Amino acid sequence: MRVVRSPGPAAASAWPRLSGSRGVGARRRPPAMSEAYFPVGPGLGPEENFLSLEDILMSQEKLPGRVEAALPRLAAVLGKGAGAGQSDGIPEGSKVEIPLWLAKGLYDNKRRILSVELPKIYKEGWRTVFSADANVVDLHKMGPFYYGFGSQLQNFDNPENPEIAQTILQTFIGRFRRIMDSSQNAYNEDTSALVARLDELERALFRAGQKGLNDFQCWEKGQASQITASSLVQNYRKRKFTDMDG
């Protein structure tokens, strides 16, 4: 059994000096073991952010493609269970629906392992619809990650990539004003119908607009008389002070 000895008088008298002559009660507190969690935003580009829950979900979206070389031991991964006496691989020439994260890993221009096809919402026919009036499209029904998934398509060599990128940009510009107008004119109302047709990025913008409106209404009513620093600034100061004390 281990015996813990209490500090002697000399050690007790030395402790205030070691702690900055402030006494035991004034000693520096250790940094907090846990801090508030801040959601990580999506990458919004050709490379996703693996710390973002939105990007993780987006990378699970399926991409149509064609196997150009036999893929061993991938039948189960793609939901194509092998029958009795059959190989667990996917033969050359097979049409597949493959998750985006796996398609990016297998895609190689030189070895030609996999060729990908455009999902229908990014094809020329739908690009024409978006250019005519992007506000009439139910983006959530067509694909909840329209902007993020479309940006990821730039990782695959396709002659239509410039047109896809331009359509995504113009769609966002065309829908942005209506989204923000809706968020600013729906105070204390049921907004489920307003956000039902929005992509996940647009829903995040709508929530940001709603929060700004609610904060302004509270300020107008005198319910927000004290101006406080944002949580991001407060946590930055905590980290800064911890580094200085260290």
C-alpha positions as CSV (number, residue, x, y, z in Angstrom):
1,M,0.0,0.0,0.0
2,R,1.3,3.4,-0.9
3,V,1.6,5.9,1.9
4,V,1.0,9.5,1.1
5,R,3.0,11.8,3.4
6,S,1.6,15.3,4.2
7,P,4.0,18.2,3.3
8,G,6.1,19.5,6.1
9,P,6.2,23.0,7.4
10,A,9.0,24.0,5.0
11,A,7.1,22.8,2.0
12,A,3.9,24.5,3.3
13,S,5.7,27.8,3.7
14,A,7.3,27.5,0.3
15,W,4.0,26.9,-1.6
16,P,2.9,30.6,-1.7
17,R,6.2,31.6,-3.2
18,L,5.9,28.9,-5.9
19,S,2.4,30.0,-6.7
20,G,3.3,33.6,-7.2
21,S,3.0,34.7,-3.5
22,R,-0.8,34.6,-3.8
23,G,-1.5,31.8,-1.4
24,V,-3.3,28.5,-2.0
25,G,-6.6,30.1,-2.7
26,A,-5.3,32.3,-5.4
27,R,-3.4,29.7,-7.4
28,R,-4.0,29.5,-11.1
29,R,-6.9,27.4,-12.2
30,P,-6.2,24.7,-14.8
31,P,-7.7,25.3,-18.2
32,A,-11.2,23.9,-18.7
33,M,-11.3,20.3,-19.8
34,S,-14.2,20.9,-22.2
35,E,-15.5,23.8,-24.2
36,A,-18.6,24.5,-26.2
37,Y,-18.8,22.7,-29.5
38,F,-18.9,24.8,-32.6
39,P,-20.2,23.1,-35.7
40,V,-17.6,23.0,-38.5
41,G,-18.9,24.4,-41.8
42,P,-18.7,22.5,-45.1
43,G,-15.7,22.9,-47.4
44,L,-17.6,24.5,-50.3
45,G,-15.1,23.5,-52.9
46,P,-13.5,20.6,-54.7
47,E,-12.1,19.3,-51.4
48,E,-14.5,18.5,-48.6
49,N,-13.9,19.2,-44.9
50,F,-13.7,15.9,-43.0
51,L,-14.5,17.6,-39.7
52,S,-17.9,18.8,-41.1
53,L,-20.9,16.7,-40.5
54,E,-22.5,18.2,-43.7
55,D,-19.6,17.1,-45.8
56,I,-19.5,13.6,-44.3
57,L,-23.2,13.2,-45.2
58,M,-22.6,14.7,-48.7
59,S,-19.8,12.3,-49.4
60,Q,-22.2,9.4,-49.0
61,E,-24.3,10.6,-51.9
62,K,-24.3,8.2,-54.9
63,L,-22.6,8.9,-58.2
64,P,-23.4,6.9,-61.3
65,G,-20.5,5.3,-63.0
66,R,-19.1,2.4,-65.0
67,V,-16.4,0.0,-63.9
68,E,-13.5,0.1,-66.4
69,A,-11.4,-2.6,-64.6
70,A,-12.5,-5.5,-62.4
71,L,-12.9,-4.4,-58.7
72,P,-12.1,-7.2,-56.3
73,R,-13.8,-7.5,-52.9
74,L,-16.1,-4.5,-53.5
75,A,-19.4,-6.1,-54.2
76,A,-20.5,-6.0,-50.6
77,V,-19.4,-2.4,-50.2
78,L,-21.6,-1.3,-53.1
79,G,-24.6,-3.5,-52.1
80,K,-24.0,-6.1,-54.8
81,G,-23.7,-9.2,-52.7
82,A,-22.2,-12.2,-54.6
83,G,-24.3,-15.2,-55.1
84,A,-23.3,-18.8,-54.3
85,G,-20.1,-19.8,-56.1
86,Q,-19.6,-16.3,-57.4
87,S,-16.7,-13.9,-56.8
88,D,-17.1,-10.9,-54.4
89,G,-15.7,-8.6,-57.1
90,I,-17.4,-6.3,-59.6
91,P,-16.6,-7.3,-63.2
92,E,-15.4,-4.9,-65.8
93,G,-18.2,-3.0,-67.6
94,S,-20.6,-3.0,-64.7
95,K,-22.9,-0.1,-64.1
96,V,-22.6,1.1,-60.5
97,E,-24.0,3.7,-58.1
98,I,-21.0,4.5,-56.0
99,P,-20.6,6.8,-53.0
100,L,-18.7,10.0,-53.8
101,W,-15.9,9.3,-51.3
102,L,-15.2,5.9,-52.9
103,A,-15.5,7.3,-56.4
104,K,-12.8,9.9,-55.6
105,G,-10.5,7.3,-54.3
106,L,-10.9,5.0,-57.3
107,Y,-10.9,7.6,-60.0
108,D,-7.6,7.7,-61.9
109,N,-7.2,9.1,-65.4
110,K,-4.1,7.0,-66.2
111,R,-5.3,3.6,-65.0
112,R,-8.9,4.0,-66.0
113,I,-10.4,2.1,-63.1
114,L,-13.7,4.0,-63.0
115,S,-15.6,6.4,-65.3
116,V,-18.3,8.6,-63.7
117,E,-21.4,10.0,-65.2
118,L,-23.2,13.2,-64.4
119,P,-26.2,13.0,-62.1
120,K,-29.3,14.1,-64.0
121,I,-29.7,17.4,-62.1
122,Y,-26.3,18.6,-63.5
123,K,-26.9,17.6,-67.1
124,E,-27.7,20.0,-69.9
125,G,-31.4,19.6,-69.7
126,W,-31.6,20.7,-66.0
127,R,-29.0,23.4,-66.5
128,T,-31.4,24.9,-69.0
129,V,-34.2,24.9,-66.4
130,F,-31.9,26.5,-63.8
131,S,-30.9,29.2,-66.3
132,A,-34.5,30.0,-67.0
133,D,-35.7,30.3,-63.4
134,A,-33.7,28.6,-60.6
135,N,-36.4,29.5,-58.0
136,V,-38.9,27.0,-59.3
137,V,-36.7,23.9,-58.6
138,D,-37.1,21.9,-55.5
139,L,-33.4,21.5,-54.7
140,H,-33.9,19.4,-51.6
141,K,-35.9,16.8,-53.6
142,M,-33.4,16.7,-56.4
143,G,-30.4,16.5,-54.1
144,P,-30.0,17.9,-50.5
145,F,-26.4,18.9,-51.2
146,Y,-26.7,20.4,-54.7
147,Y,-24.0,23.0,-54.3
148,G,-21.5,20.9,-52.4
149,F,-21.9,17.8,-54.5
150,G,-21.7,19.9,-57.7
151,S,-18.5,21.4,-56.5
152,Q,-17.1,17.9,-55.9
153,L,-17.8,16.9,-59.5
154,Q,-14.9,19.2,-60.5
155,N,-12.6,16.4,-59.2
156,F,-13.6,14.3,-62.2
157,D,-12.4,15.2,-65.7
158,N,-15.5,16.1,-67.7
159,P,-15.8,18.5,-70.6
160,E,-19.0,20.0,-69.1
161,N,-17.3,21.0,-65.8
162,P,-17.1,24.7,-66.7
163,E,-20.8,24.8,-67.5
164,I,-21.7,23.0,-64.3
165,A,-19.6,25.4,-62.2
166,Q,-21.2,28.4,-63.9
167,T,-24.7,27.0,-63.4
168,I,-24.1,26.3,-59.7
169,L,-22.9,29.9,-59.2
170,Q,-25.8,31.5,-61.1
171,T,-28.3,29.3,-59.3
172,F,-27.0,30.4,-55.9
173,I,-27.0,34.1,-57.0
174,G,-30.6,33.7,-58.3
175,R,-32.0,32.0,-55.2
176,F,-30.0,33.9,-52.6
177,R,-32.2,37.1,-52.5
178,R,-35.5,35.2,-52.2
179,I,-34.1,33.0,-49.4
180,M,-32.9,36.0,-47.4
181,D,-36.1,38.0,-48.0
182,S,-38.1,35.0,-46.8
183,S,-36.0,34.7,-43.7
184,Q,-36.5,38.4,-42.9
185,N,-40.3,38.3,-43.3
186,A,-41.2,35.2,-41.3
187,Y,-41.0,36.4,-37.7
188,N,-42.7,34.0,-35.2
189,E,-44.1,31.9,-38.1
190,D,-44.0,28.3,-39.2
191,T,-41.1,28.2,-41.7
192,S,-41.2,24.5,-42.6
193,A,-42.9,25.2,-45.9
194,L,-40.3,27.9,-46.8
195,V,-37.3,25.7,-46.2
196,A,-38.7,22.4,-47.6
197,R,-37.5,23.2,-51.1
198,L,-34.0,24.4,-50.0
199,D,-30.6,22.7,-50.3
200,E,-28.7,22.2,-47.0
201,L,-26.5,25.2,-47.6
202,E,-29.6,27.4,-48.3
203,R,-31.2,26.1,-45.1
204,A,-28.1,27.3,-43.2
205,L,-28.4,30.7,-44.8
206,F,-32.1,30.8,-43.9
207,R,-31.4,30.0,-40.3
208,A,-28.7,32.7,-40.2
209,G,-31.2,35.2,-41.5
210,Q,-33.8,34.1,-39.0
211,K,-31.4,34.5,-36.1
212,G,-30.5,38.0,-37.3
213,L,-34.2,38.9,-37.4
214,N,-34.9,37.5,-34.0
215,D,-31.9,39.3,-32.4
216,F,-33.0,42.6,-34.0
217,Q,-36.6,42.1,-32.7
218,C,-35.3,41.5,-29.2
219,W,-33.1,44.6,-29.4
220,E,-36.1,46.7,-30.5
221,K,-38.2,45.5,-27.6
222,G,-35.4,46.3,-25.2
223,Q,-34.7,42.7,-24.4
224,A,-31.1,42.8,-25.5
225,S,-29.9,46.0,-23.7
226,Q,-26.5,44.4,-22.9
227,I,-24.1,44.0,-25.8
228,T,-21.8,41.0,-25.3
229,A,-18.9,39.6,-27.3
230,S,-19.6,36.6,-29.5
231,S,-18.8,33.1,-28.3
232,L,-16.1,32.8,-30.9
233,V,-14.3,35.9,-29.5
234,Q,-14.7,34.7,-25.9
235,N,-13.2,31.3,-26.6
236,Y,-10.3,32.9,-28.5
237,R,-9.6,35.1,-25.5
238,K,-9.7,32.0,-23.2
239,R,-7.2,30.2,-25.4
240,K,-5.0,33.3,-25.6
241,F,-4.9,33.7,-21.8
242,T,-4.2,30.0,-21.3
243,D,-1.2,30.3,-23.7
244,M,0.1,33.3,-21.9
245,D,-0.2,31.7,-18.5
246,G,1.6,28.6,-19.8
